[in-house]
Amino acid sequence: ADNVQNPPPPPRRTLGDYGQRYDGEVANQGFQQANPVTFDIKNTKLTALKENQYPGSESQCPNLHLCNFYEACDY
């Protein structure tokens, strides 16, 4: 029987790890969007979305909230 040991797996990284700073440099500089898109969000849309935030309570239906969200965004 060989006494070969496998190296330990690399540490599990989360999306938040890519935004951490290491030695004063931003770690996510190589993690850029392939096709960045610019768009304009009207203030009335932002106000409507801020006023109708999902509270996460069991009494409110998340699907109904998404329907209202899509309607506010004119999807």
C-alpha positions in Angstrom: 0.0 0.0 0.0 1.4 3.4 -1.0 1.6 6.0 1.7 0.7 8.9 -0.7 -1.3 11.7 0.8 -3.4 14.0 -1.4 -2.9 17.7 -0.9 -5.7 19.4 1.0 -8.3 21.1 -1.1 -8.1 24.9 -1.6 -10.1 27.0 0.8 -13.7 27.6 -0.4 -14.1 31.1 -1.7 -17.3 33.1 -1.7 -18.3 36.0 -3.9 -17.5 38.4 -1.0 -13.9 37.2 -1.1 -13.4 38.7 -4.5 -14.0 42.2 -3.1 -11.6 41.9 -0.2 -8.4 44.0 -0.2 -5.1 42.3 0.0 -1.9 44.3 0.6 -3.7 47.5 -0.4 -4.8 46.2 -3.8 -8.4 45.3 -4.8 -8.5 41.5 -5.4 -11.3 41.7 -8.0 -9.5 43.8 -10.6 -9.4 40.8 -12.9 -13.1 40.1 -12.3 -14.6 42.6 -14.7 -17.9 42.4 -16.7 -17.4 41.1 -20.2 -20.1 43.4 -21.7 -20.8 46.2 -19.4 -24.2 47.9 -19.9 -25.2 51.4 -18.9 -28.8 52.3 -18.3 -30.7 55.1 -16.6 -33.1 54.4 -13.7 -35.7 57.2 -13.2 -36.1 58.7 -9.7 -39.8 57.8 -9.7 -38.9 54.1 -10.2 -36.3 54.2 -7.4 -38.9 55.9 -5.1 -41.5 53.3 -5.9 -39.1 50.4 -5.3 -37.9 51.9 -2.0 -41.4 52.4 -0.7 -42.4 48.8 -1.5 -39.5 46.8 -0.2 -40.1 43.1 0.7 -40.2 42.8 4.5 -39.5 39.0 4.4 -42.4 38.2 6.8 -44.2 34.9 6.4 -47.5 36.8 5.9 -46.4 38.4 2.6 -46.2 36.3 -0.6 -42.7 36.7 -2.2 -44.2 36.0 -5.7 -46.8 38.7 -5.3 -44.0 41.1 -4.3 -42.0 40.1 -7.4 -45.1 40.8 -9.6 -45.3 44.3 -8.1 -41.6 44.7 -8.5 -41.7 43.8 -12.2 -44.7 46.1 -12.7 -42.9 49.0 -11.0 -39.9 48.4 -13.4 -42.2 48.1 -16.4 -41.1 44.6 -17.4 
